[in-house]
Amino acid sequence: MPIRIKEQSPWKSQVLVIKALFKRELITRFGKYKLGAVWILLDPLLSVLFLGLILGPFLGRSAGEIPYIFFLLCGFMLLKMMTGTLNSGVKAISSNQGLLVFKKVQPIDPFIARFLFQFITTTFALLVFCLIAYWLGIVISLEHLFKAAACIILTWLIGCGLGLHLGIACQKYTELEKVIGYMQRPLLWISCVLHPLNEVPPEYIKYLLYNPLAHTIEYMRMCLFPSYVAEGVNLYYPAAWALGTLTLGLVAYRNNRHFLTQR
């Protein structure tokens, strides 16, 4: 039987708060633009087209039978899923500081709303791009759909854990926000976004595999494109990362939740 939640229960209040924060996030991100939520698709598409035009002639052949734009798009969207979620967590408290004076708004609520917003918008964009690829005649496999979904969810959970932990840390050390931005820049190059893992010299592959994003991105490509092969990747390693980062993030929140409300 379904569990009924009382009208004025804390769970009901929290759900309403998160919904309101989600709507606020949508308006804040896209309300000032004439195209509005269309930028959910345009932003990653323009970035990928720009990179594809520059790098396609040099790296396009390494993608095999996959058109390089879609090869790049698959990696870029998962990278955006992780870094976008992480950055949302870093700025969750500072962007909603004024709302924490209300008793019903808990410090965890802005994190949850921002994490859900990033997951929904990025997943929606990825699904639209897959439909476009299918419409253009690119062979996309649905045989491993659940594994592809696991790649998306694990990448998001890693971003949630890191975003929660670093978001709390940034409230104590404000300069850390700048450092985090610089630390993310190499991810474009070391996460197999621009090139296949198998194109990396064998002596360096083992180092790239320490990065959980390299696993989820390459595994996602194998799920969607039957002809694509990436050796050495799995979902167990990113799953361990997701569990570890979420645990650290929740512990950090539990130990600092009173500090966040007193700022």
C-alpha positions, 0 to 999 in steps of 0.5 A, a space after each residue: 500500500 502507498 504511504 500517505 503523507 500528511 498535508 502539513 508533514 515535513 516531507 510535504 513541506 520539503 517537496 513544496 520547497 524543492 519544487 519552488 526552488 526548481 521553478 526559481 532555478 528555471 526562471 533564473 537560468 533561462 527567463 532573461 533569454 528570448 529563446 528561453 529553455 531552448 538554450 538547454 539544447 543550443 548551449 551544448 550543441 554550439 559548443 560541440 559544433 565549435 569543437 567538432 569543426 576545429 578538431 574533426 579534421 584531426 580526430 574524426 577518423 579515430 571515432 571509427 564509423 561514428 560521425 565525430 560530432 555525435 561521438 563528441 556530443 556523447 562525451 560532452 553531455 556526460 562531462 556536462 552532467 558531472 561538471 554542471 552538477 558539481 558547479 550547481 552544488 558549489 553555488 547552491 548556498 550562495 545563490 539562495 542565501 536569502 531564502 535560508 532565513 525561512 524555517 521551512 527552507 533547509 540548507 539541503 533543499 537548494 542542493 537537491 533542487 539544483 541537482 535535479 534541475 541539472 539532471 533533468 535538463 541534461 538528460 532531456 538534451 541528450 535524449 533529443 540529440 539521440 533522436 536527431 541522430 536516429 532520424 539522420 540514419 545513424 545506427 543507435 542501439 537500444 539493446 543496452 538502454 539500462 546500462 546507458 541509463 546507468 552511465 548517466 545516473 552514475 555520472 550525475 551521482 558523482 557530480 552530486 557527491 562532489 558538488 555537495 562536499 565542495 559546496 559546503 567547503 566553499 562556504 568556509 573558504 570562498 577562494 576555493 570556488 575559483 580553484 575548482 573552476 581551474 581544476 575542471 579544465 583538464 577534464 575535457 582532455 583526460 576524460 576521453 571526450 575528444 578522442 577514444 580511449 584506444 587511441 591513447 598510447 598504451 602506457 598512459 591508458 592506465 592513468 586515464 582509467 583512474 578517472 571515473 568519467 573515462 569509464 562512463 563516457 566510453 561505456 556509454 558510447 559502447 551502449 549506443 553504438 554497437 560497432 564501438 569498442 573500448 577496452 578496460 572500462 566498466 561501471 563498477 569503478 564509477 559506482 564506487 566513486 558515486 557511493 564514496 563521494 555521496 557518503 562524504 558529501 552527506 557526512 560533510 552536510 550533517 557535520 556542517 548543517 548548523 553552520 550553513 544556516 547561521 551564515 
